[in-house]
Amino acid sequence: MTEADAALLRFIEMLADRDYRFVTPTPATQARVVARRSAAEVFTRR
């Protein structure tokens, strides 16, 4: 195991110890975020 692999493993173990959960956003969620950001840019450029 390389040093980088060991560091990644320690990081993953730390996240598990803290009960960290991550949910991957769906493409639909990403599209809403992008659309919202684009709409906000339109309003701020006026």
VODO-466490 format. One line per 3 residues: number of its first residue (from 1); their letters; for each residue x, y, z of C-alpha. Coordinates in nm, 4 decimals. Layout:
REM residues N
NUM	a	X:Y:Z | ...;
REM end
This chain:
REM residues 46
1	mte	0.0000:0.0000:0.0000 | 0.1357:0.3395:-0.0937 | 0.1531:0.6343:0.1430;
4	ada	-0.1267:0.8018:-0.0534 | -0.3433:0.4889:-0.0224 | -0.2831:0.4753:0.3524;
7	all	-0.3744:0.8434:0.3889 | -0.6964:0.7905:0.1926 | -0.7829:0.4888:0.4059;
10	rfi	-0.7288:0.6912:0.7264 | -0.9493:0.9672:0.5875 | -1.2270:0.7225:0.4995;
13	eml	-1.2028:0.5633:0.8442 | -1.2261:0.9076:1.0079 | -1.5405:0.9832:0.8085;
16	adr	-1.6902:0.6488:0.9085 | -1.6058:0.7138:1.2756 | -1.7990:1.0417:1.2522;
19	dyr	-2.0976:0.8727:1.0805 | -2.0471:1.0922:0.7746 | -2.3011:1.0320:0.4996;
22	fvt	-2.2894:1.1627:0.1445 | -2.5708:1.1422:-0.1069 | -2.4741:1.1907:-0.4677;
25	ptp	-2.6986:1.4486:-0.6342 | -2.8987:1.3292:-0.9307 | -2.8687:1.4872:-1.2748;
28	atq	-3.2090:1.6523:-1.2134 | -3.0796:1.8095:-0.8918 | -2.7708:1.9362:-1.0720;
31	arv	-2.9888:2.0848:-1.3467 | -3.1992:2.2726:-1.0884 | -2.8870:2.4131:-0.9238;
34	var	-2.7465:2.5273:-1.2572 | -3.0804:2.6811:-1.3582 | -3.1107:2.8620:-1.0258;
37	rsa	-2.7541:2.9927:-1.0566 | -2.8202:3.1088:-1.4135 | -3.1395:3.2884:-1.3063;
40	aev	-2.9544:3.4588:-1.0209 | -2.6845:3.5785:-1.2617 | -2.9514:3.7342:-1.4857;
43	ftr	-3.0920:3.9333:-1.1953 | -2.7536:4.0502:-1.0690 | -2.6409:4.1701:-1.4125;
46	r	-2.9304:4.4134:-1.4565;
REM end
